Amino acid sequence: MSSISSVGGSSQAWAALSAQRSQQQAKMFAKVDTDGSGSVDASELGKLLTKVSEKTGTSVGDASEVLKTMDSDGDGALSSD
């Protein structure tokens, strides 16, 4: 019986971690979405990529090209989804 109850505890721990990760992702997205539009456009993505490049010392790529690759619905912006 103890193994069954520990499985329940594990699922609760995974659910808590998942919720925490979702909250962290939402905070990160909001930080990049500087105009508060609910999406990240090429300009906002460019600012993020520039900061990443400066901190890591590596080129991350062109924001327009990265946006094209990541923009699954083709609207020219990234949603939090």
C-alpha positions as CSV (number, residue, x, y, z in Angstrom):
1,M,0.0,0.0,0.0
2,S,2.8,2.4,0.7
3,S,4.0,2.2,-2.9
4,I,0.6,3.2,-4.2
5,S,0.4,6.2,-1.9
6,S,3.9,7.3,-2.9
7,V,2.9,7.2,-6.6
8,G,0.1,9.7,-5.8
9,G,2.6,11.9,-4.0
10,S,4.9,11.8,-7.1
11,S,2.2,12.8,-9.4
12,Q,1.4,15.8,-7.2
13,A,5.1,16.8,-7.2
14,W,5.2,16.6,-11.0
15,A,2.0,18.7,-11.2
16,A,3.6,21.3,-8.9
17,L,6.8,21.4,-11.0
18,S,4.8,21.7,-14.2
19,A,2.8,24.6,-12.8
20,Q,5.9,26.3,-11.6
21,R,7.5,25.9,-15.0
22,S,4.4,27.3,-16.7
23,Q,4.6,30.3,-14.4
24,Q,8.3,30.8,-15.1
25,Q,7.7,30.6,-18.9
26,A,4.8,33.2,-18.6
27,K,7.1,35.6,-16.7
28,M,9.9,35.2,-19.3
29,F,7.5,35.7,-22.2
30,A,6.1,38.9,-20.5
31,K,9.6,40.2,-20.1
32,V,10.3,39.8,-23.8
33,D,6.9,41.2,-24.8
34,T,7.9,44.7,-24.0
35,D,4.8,46.4,-25.5
36,G,2.4,44.1,-23.7
37,S,0.6,43.0,-26.9
38,G,0.5,39.4,-26.0
39,S,2.9,38.4,-28.8
40,V,6.6,38.9,-29.6
41,D,7.4,40.6,-32.9
42,A,10.7,40.8,-34.8
43,S,11.8,43.9,-32.9
44,E,11.2,42.4,-29.5
45,L,12.8,39.1,-30.5
46,G,15.8,41.1,-31.9
47,K,16.3,42.8,-28.6
48,L,16.3,39.4,-26.8
49,L,18.7,37.8,-29.3
50,T,21.1,40.8,-28.9
51,K,21.1,40.4,-25.2
52,V,21.7,36.7,-25.4
53,S,24.6,37.3,-27.9
54,E,26.2,39.9,-25.7
55,K,26.0,37.7,-22.6
56,T,27.2,34.5,-24.3
57,G,29.6,36.0,-26.8
58,T,28.0,34.0,-29.6
59,S,25.8,35.0,-32.5
60,V,22.3,33.6,-32.0
61,G,21.1,34.6,-35.5
62,D,19.0,37.1,-37.3
63,A,15.7,37.9,-35.6
64,S,13.7,37.8,-38.8
65,E,15.0,34.4,-39.7
66,V,14.5,33.0,-36.2
67,L,11.0,34.4,-36.2
68,K,10.2,32.8,-39.6
69,T,11.4,29.5,-38.2
70,M,9.4,29.7,-35.0
71,D,6.2,31.4,-36.3
72,S,4.0,28.3,-36.8
73,D,0.9,30.3,-37.9
74,G,2.7,32.8,-40.1
75,D,1.3,35.9,-38.5
76,G,4.7,37.5,-38.0
77,A,4.8,37.2,-34.3
78,L,5.2,34.6,-31.6
79,S,2.5,33.8,-29.1
80,S,3.1,32.3,-25.7
81,D,1.7,29.0,-27.1
